């Protein structure tokens, strides 16, 4: 499989996940299962792009611009979800780790962490001032500002998904190492979401809850099903395929807009 076919596959998996809300209840869960393959493939493609692009800085700036633009789309569609933010942070960290001299890598990582602290403090200060505008205007401005500042608070899914993308980049030269690390990441998602995240502080109640919700890994916390994306990653041959660079940049907001219009016509709401 080349870059183009993987990108199309990831878009179709994403479409299945998001379009589940418009589907009969009987097929919604399987569609969400299929959707678990989407982001790992996009993260894999991002890692490959960081390695093969002729201008990494330009690629990062393109992801940043897309994330900011998508924050406006989020407001227009009245929904949350901006995968561009996660891909932007993956590419940015990869760029810092790609610096030739160890001292430059260390300075870059320290600067990145420092910026996250500074942006968090700045956002906290701004939030107190925005409260006077009312909940809706402050929420709109806050959402855009978080993305513009490149704050970690804007990352969809959190840093686990950024670390996943960075891990895929670190394993780019060995399919065997990629398989081992990716399986370990999927196992970590399973444990964190189904074991650690479910812990109540009472061991007896915790294990009783696990027995009661024995199928939760299939019906609630099924992110670990992204393991099914591994064969597609291993089938990647490193070639570019059709040069459709802007496919995902346009497909992502457009398909969400179409789904939002369809939901409005059907009288549905997100989360239903």
Secondary structure, DSSP 8 states (H G I E B T S, - for coil): --HHHHHHHHHHHHHHHHGGGGS-HHHHHHHHHHHHHHHHHHHHHHHHHHHH-S-HHHHHHHHHHHHHHHHHHHHHHT----HHHHHHHHHHHHHHHT-SSHHHHHHHHHHHHHHHHHHHHHHHHHHHHHGGG-HHHHHHHHHHHHHHTT-GGG-TT-HHHHHHHHHHHHTTT-HHHHHHHHHHHHHHHHHIIIIITT--S-HHHHHHHHHHTTTHHHHT--GGGGGGGHHHHHT--S---S--TTHHHHHHHHHHHHHHHHHHHHT--TT-
